Amino acid sequence: MIDLNEYKLELEYPCKWCYKIVIKDEHNANAIARNVLQDRDHKVTKSNVSSNGKFKSYNIDLTVNSDEDREKLHKDFHQHKNVKMVV
């Protein structure tokens, strides 16, 4: 089995990146994205709905400028009170 933690992702920046967030049905993905990204240009699209309809996932596409920028945004989405998971 390959351990992917042994490899560093090599990207050329700036580049397009997609975060997938999972939130409860009653929360607004656009509001969450605006809260985390402020004035950064981004696009939110619906991805999937859980079988019981309680959770929804959304793709948030934007341009990231560096490894630090990409990792910080992942952390910011992860720490948002209405986000259950970031992929």
Backbone as CSV, one residue per row, in Angstrom:
resi,resn,N_x,N_y,N_z,CA_x,CA_y,CA_z,C_x,C_y,C_z
1,MET,0.845,-1.179,0.000,0.000,0.000,0.000,0.891,1.242,0.000
2,ILE,0.521,2.248,-0.770,1.296,3.484,-0.881,0.853,4.452,0.202
3,ASP,1.818,4.999,0.937,1.531,6.016,1.949,1.683,7.384,1.297
4,LEU,0.556,8.036,1.002,0.588,9.330,0.325,1.170,10.439,1.184
5,ASN,1.268,10.234,2.490,1.859,11.238,3.368,3.353,11.407,3.119
6,GLU,3.958,10.442,2.432,5.380,10.523,2.123,5.662,11.479,0.967
7,TYR,4.637,11.865,0.244,4.808,12.689,-0.942,4.280,14.091,-0.704
8,LYS,5.001,15.068,-1.243,4.572,16.466,-1.146,3.899,16.840,-2.458
9,LEU,2.749,17.461,-2.360,2.029,17.915,-3.537,2.813,19.053,-4.178
10,GLU,3.152,18.906,-5.447,3.900,19.953,-6.143,2.971,20.628,-7.142
11,LEU,2.697,21.886,-6.894,1.810,22.670,-7.742,2.531,23.920,-8.211
12,GLU,2.121,24.424,-9.356,2.610,25.717,-9.826,1.563,26.759,-9.473
13,TYR,1.970,27.747,-8.725,1.050,28.784,-8.261,1.201,30.043,-9.081
14,PRO,0.138,30.822,-9.196,-1.218,30.554,-8.713,-1.865,29.438,-9.539
15,CYS,-2.836,28.741,-8.913,-3.549,27.671,-9.611,-4.987,27.591,-9.096
16,LYS,-5.823,26.953,-9.891,-7.217,26.726,-9.495,-7.251,25.630,-8.439
17,TRP,-8.143,25.782,-7.443,-8.277,24.792,-6.391,-9.744,24.668,-6.024
18,CYS,-10.150,23.480,-5.612,-11.532,23.239,-5.214,-11.553,22.655,-3.813
19,TYR,-12.297,23.298,-2.938,-12.572,22.762,-1.602,-13.985,22.212,-1.631
20,LYS,-14.185,21.057,-1.039,-15.537,20.512,-0.889,-15.876,20.621,0.587
21,ILE,-16.981,21.300,0.891,-17.419,21.416,2.280,-18.721,20.649,2.464
22,VAL,-18.891,20.091,3.646,-20.128,19.415,4.017,-20.750,20.213,5.155
23,ILE,-22.022,20.576,4.967,-22.726,21.394,5.957,-24.109,20.808,6.199
24,LYS,-24.724,21.193,7.316,-26.114,20.803,7.567,-27.015,21.533,6.583
25,ASP,-28.140,20.913,6.297,-29.079,21.429,5.298,-29.488,22.877,5.558
26,GLU,-29.621,23.263,6.817,-30.138,24.601,7.120,-29.120,25.732,6.942
27,HIS,-27.855,25.400,6.735,-26.825,26.434,6.580,-26.652,26.815,5.114
28,ASN,-26.107,28.004,4.888,-25.960,28.560,3.550,-24.494,28.518,3.128
29,ALA,-24.196,27.744,2.099,-22.816,27.584,1.633,-22.252,28.888,1.081
30,ASN,-23.077,29.679,0.418,-22.600,30.953,-0.126,-22.179,31.900,1.000
31,ALA,-22.944,31.930,2.067,-22.603,32.791,3.212,-21.320,32.314,3.882
32,ILE,-21.148,31.009,3.999,-19.930,30.456,4.592,-18.725,30.830,3.731
33,ALA,-18.843,30.655,2.421,-17.735,30.987,1.518,-17.384,32.468,1.605
34,ARG,-18.391,33.339,1.620,-18.130,34.782,1.739,-17.459,35.107,3.069
35,ASN,-17.885,34.434,4.137,-17.316,34.662,5.460,-15.838,34.286,5.500
36,VAL,-15.491,33.166,4.893,-14.102,32.692,4.908,-13.252,33.439,3.878
37,LEU,-13.793,33.650,2.682,-12.997,34.182,1.578,-13.058,35.700,1.447
38,GLN,-13.964,36.331,2.176,-14.126,37.783,2.109,-14.385,38.216,0.663
39,ASP,-13.494,39.029,0.101,-13.690,39.595,-1.243,-13.043,38.771,-2.359
40,ARG,-12.483,37.608,-2.022,-11.822,36.800,-3.056,-12.847,36.239,-4.032
41,ASP,-12.469,36.239,-5.297,-13.327,35.694,-6.341,-13.428,34.187,-6.162
42,HIS,-14.648,33.651,-6.168,-14.872,32.223,-5.987,-16.211,31.833,-6.587
43,LYS,-16.414,30.526,-6.726,-17.670,29.998,-7.253,-18.116,28.849,-6.357
44,VAL,-19.374,28.869,-5.936,-19.952,27.816,-5.095,-20.954,27.037,-5.933
45,THR,-20.788,25.708,-5.955,-21.732,24.855,-6.668,-22.146,23.683,-5.780
46,LYS,-23.410,23.312,-5.881,-23.925,22.187,-5.102,-23.300,20.904,-5.629
47,SER,-22.921,20.008,-4.705,-22.271,18.768,-5.097,-23.143,17.546,-4.827
48,ASN,-23.588,17.370,-3.582,-24.299,16.147,-3.226,-25.192,16.405,-2.010
49,VAL,-26.135,15.489,-1.783,-27.033,15.534,-0.622,-26.986,14.162,0.029
50,SER,-26.927,14.125,1.366,-26.926,12.841,2.069,-28.245,12.118,1.845
51,SER,-28.244,10.823,2.077,-29.441,10.019,1.815,-30.658,10.465,2.634
52,ASN,-30.416,10.990,3.823,-31.539,11.458,4.645,-31.805,12.957,4.466
53,GLY,-31.009,13.618,3.634,-31.216,15.038,3.349,-30.734,15.978,4.433
54,LYS,-30.098,15.457,5.468,-29.661,16.284,6.590,-28.394,17.096,6.257
55,PHE,-27.543,16.540,5.388,-26.290,17.207,5.034,-26.211,17.413,3.532
56,LYS,-25.532,18.503,3.150,-25.281,18.804,1.739,-23.806,19.122,1.579
57,SER,-23.273,18.795,0.396,-21.891,19.163,0.112,-21.872,20.146,-1.047
58,TYR,-20.878,21.006,-1.007,-20.712,22.048,-2.024,-19.250,22.115,-2.426
59,ASN,-19.014,22.437,-3.700,-17.666,22.708,-4.183,-17.456,24.211,-4.162
60,ILE,-16.293,24.616,-3.679,-15.926,26.031,-3.690,-14.643,26.137,-4.496
61,ASP,-14.763,26.734,-5.687,-13.638,26.864,-6.615,-13.073,28.275,-6.567
62,LEU,-11.747,28.361,-6.527,-11.074,29.644,-6.515,-9.620,29.462,-6.911
63,THR,-8.894,30.555,-7.007,-7.466,30.519,-7.292,-6.715,30.683,-5.980
64,VAL,-5.753,29.779,-5.747,-4.881,29.895,-4.579,-3.503,30.347,-5.049
65,ASN,-2.796,31.069,-4.183,-1.554,31.711,-4.581,-0.287,31.017,-4.101
66,SER,-0.416,30.104,-3.137,0.762,29.424,-2.587,0.298,28.245,-1.737
67,ASP,1.253,27.389,-1.346,0.928,26.295,-0.423,0.337,26.845,0.860
68,GLU,0.932,27.921,1.375,0.474,28.514,2.630,-0.958,29.025,2.493
69,ASP,-1.250,29.679,1.382,-2.589,30.195,1.123,-3.591,29.043,1.065
70,ARG,-3.270,27.987,0.319,-4.152,26.832,0.173,-4.413,26.154,1.513
71,GLU,-3.363,25.960,2.298,-3.503,25.304,3.601,-4.255,26.172,4.604
72,LYS,-4.024,27.483,4.565,-4.731,28.398,5.471,-6.235,28.388,5.180
73,LEU,-6.597,28.399,3.906,-8.020,28.381,3.560,-8.666,27.068,3.987
74,HIS,-7.951,25.968,3.831,-8.476,24.682,4.289,-8.745,24.744,5.791
75,LYS,-7.793,25.283,6.531,-7.939,25.416,7.986,-9.109,26.340,8.332
76,ASP,-9.226,27.461,7.610,-10.311,28.417,7.870,-11.684,27.786,7.614
77,PHE,-11.813,27.032,6.530,-13.081,26.339,6.278,-13.337,25.303,7.363
78,HIS,-12.316,24.547,7.715,-12.436,23.500,8.728,-12.879,24.073,10.081
79,GLN,-12.398,25.260,10.426,-12.707,25.866,11.721,-14.031,26.634,11.730
80,HIS,-14.646,26.813,10.583,-15.919,27.544,10.532,-16.974,26.750,11.303
81,LYS,-17.734,27.424,12.134,-18.683,26.761,13.040,-19.764,25.974,12.315
82,ASN,-20.094,26.304,11.065,-21.159,25.600,10.359,-20.668,24.535,9.379
83,VAL,-19.356,24.357,9.297,-18.793,23.350,8.388,-18.518,22.080,9.176
84,LYS,-19.065,20.976,8.708,-18.866,19.680,9.372,-17.624,18.976,8.865
85,MET,-17.275,19.181,7.576,-16.122,18.498,7.000,-15.617,19.285,5.789
86,VAL,-14.298,19.238,5.568,-13.672,19.825,4.389,-12.852,18.734,3.720
87,VAL,-13.033,18.603,2.421,-12.290,17.592,1.669,-11.433,18.293,0.638
